[in-house]
């Protein structure tokens, strides 16, 4: 039987919701991760940075922009050394300046993707997938990158059916 893994980063606290900033206890991407886990059964690896991003949303977006511009790969609290035991990997995160947070990209760059099936999910407030699907294809060398899904962050908590249906279709 195929084994599934979800690699994700999710921002709690201040987030942008259709024109305003509000604080949330559970990140938008984290809701989607739970929906995938429940739909297809998966282990979960949360990407956590040593130096946390600013609690202020606007400052966080500037930090993320600077990381992307410089190509920085933030240090992580823990590493995922291997994905050898997994067949299918879901990579989930917020769309920051058109792609995954640099911490996620840095982790992905260190893994052996040969023969793996990869599916991306982005939460966003209008940017959709950005170029995250292209970035997955570039970083996950040797993997089969399947259909990716963009979920509006403002409605992530209410997207269970859409996310679960997508995850199940990915594995057919």
RACOR-V405289 format. One line per field, one symbol per residue. ss: DSSP state (~ for helix, > for strand, _ for the rest). phi: phi as a letter, one per 40 degrees, with the letter a starting at -180 (. if undefined). A space follows every 50 residues. Layout:
ss->???
phi->???
//
This chain:
ss->___>>>>>____>>>>>__>>>>>___~~~~~~~~~~~~~__>>>>__>_ ______~~~~~~~~~~~~~~_____>___________>>>>>>>_>__>_ _~~~~~~~~_______>>>>>>>>_______~~~~~~~~____>>___>> >>~~~~~~_~~~~~~~~~~~__
phi->.cbbbbbabaccgcacbfhabacbcbcdccdcccccdccbgacbbccbcc cccdccdccdccccccccccgcbdcbcabbcabdcbcbbcbbaccbfgac ddccdccdccbccdgcbbbbbbcabhcgcfbccccccccccgcccccbbb bcdcbdcbbdcccccccccdcc
//
